[in-house]
Amino acid sequence: MTALVDMSNLTPTARVILGMLKLGVLTGYDIKKAIDTSTRFFWGASFGQIYPELRRLRDAGLIEGRDVPRGQVKRTVYSLTPAGEQALHEWLTDTESFTLEMRDEGLLRLFFGDALTGEEVVANLRAQQGFLELVLDHLREIEVEARTGFASEDQLHPYVALQYGIGLITWMRDWYAKTEQHLASGKTLLELDHDEPAGRERRLGPTG
């Protein structure tokens, strides 16, 4: 049974499910709904991932479910078992392993910018700014409700995470704007001047 609570054996979807259950989000549908308005910006999950994972977690003894139909609609309410509580706590307090993965299609297009004309690259940078503005608008809408808690009023750490997201997207938008202006002015790529100058000496510090 000890191996079952090893969080390294669980998928990223399993981790967000255990966390949501701990916060009081108790059905597969409600977990997906909660993810869509919170963690999907940095840790998403689809229905196709959530429901199979709920079954695996139950088979592993980390959660338990009971049927609580709503009218004619079948509905299963889940909760953490003691083993599930332990597995979640071990992961939350693990300071040795971290995963950082970001998908930014605009940045991917910029990476392959050598396949485009300068005008096309600038157009992409401008379009990405517009997209990020829409994301910011959505995050600011979420912020209003986040101030009142998550599943309960005392759960405010999701609000703190949201502030990180707003700050990050704001920085990204401003970076794309600055880069667009730079390239549109005809300056070369190596003349880009952002907050942290690049260069081997800058990264590694002074040499002997």
URCOR-V690916 format. One record per residue. N is the residue number from 1. PHI is phi as a letter, one per 30 degrees, with the letter a starting at -180 (none if undefined). PSI is psi in whole degrees, 0 to 359 (none if undefined). Layout:
BEGIN
N/PHI/PSI  N/PHI/PSI
END
This chain:
BEGIN
1/none/334  2/e/322  3/d/331  4/d/335  5/c/7  6/d/112  7/d/341  8/d/342  9/d/354  10/c/150  11/d/164  12/e/325  13/d/321  14/d/323  15/d/318  16/d/329  17/d/313  18/d/320  19/d/317  20/d/319  21/d/320  22/d/325  23/d/355  24/j/13  25/c/109  26/c/354  27/b/160  28/e/317  29/d/315  30/d/327  31/d/315  32/d/317  33/d/317  34/d/319  35/d/318  36/d/336  37/c/13  38/b/272  39/d/349  40/d/338  41/d/344  42/b/352  43/a/81  44/d/168  45/a/140  46/c/167  47/e/323  48/d/341  49/c/322  50/d/309  51/d/317  52/d/325  53/d/323  54/e/318  55/d/318  56/d/319  57/d/323  58/d/318  59/d/328  60/d/354  61/i/15  62/c/339  63/b/163  64/b/151  65/b/151  66/b/143  67/d/122  68/b/79  69/d/149  70/c/97  71/i/234  72/c/1  73/c/125  74/d/140  75/a/128  76/c/126  77/c/130  78/c/158  79/b/158  80/d/141  81/d/169  82/e/322  83/d/323  84/d/320  85/e/317  86/d/317  87/d/317  88/d/315  89/d/321  90/d/320  91/d/315  92/d/332  93/c/8  94/d/113  95/c/12  96/c/330  97/b/133  98/b/149  99/b/128  100/b/111  101/b/122  102/b/133  103/c/120  104/b/100  105/d/327  106/d/319  107/d/325  108/d/319  109/d/322  110/d/322  111/e/321  112/c/24  113/d/340  114/d/347  115/d/0  116/c/170  117/d/164  118/e/321  119/d/323  120/d/323  121/d/315  122/d/320  123/d/320  124/d/318  125/d/320  126/d/318  127/d/323  128/d/325  129/d/318  130/d/319  131/d/315  132/d/328  133/d/319  134/d/319  135/d/317  136/d/318  137/e/317  138/d/317  139/d/323  140/d/329  141/d/317  142/d/326  143/e/324  144/e/313  145/d/328  146/d/333  147/d/340  148/c/10  149/j/174  150/c/260  151/d/339  152/b/163  153/d/335  154/d/1  155/c/92  156/c/356  157/d/327  158/e/328  159/d/320  160/d/318  161/d/324  162/d/321  163/d/323  164/d/314  165/d/317  166/d/317  167/d/319  168/d/313  169/d/325  170/d/315  171/d/317  172/d/315  173/e/314  174/d/324  175/d/315  176/d/321  177/d/315  178/d/320  179/d/320  180/d/313  181/d/322  182/d/309  183/d/325  184/d/335  185/d/353  186/j/4  187/d/157  188/d/163  189/d/325  190/d/352  191/c/4  192/e/131  193/b/93  194/c/183  195/d/326  196/c/97  197/e/140  198/d/178  199/k/143  200/d/318  201/d/322  202/d/320  203/d/320  204/c/349  205/i/176  206/d/146  207/c/161  208/f/none
END
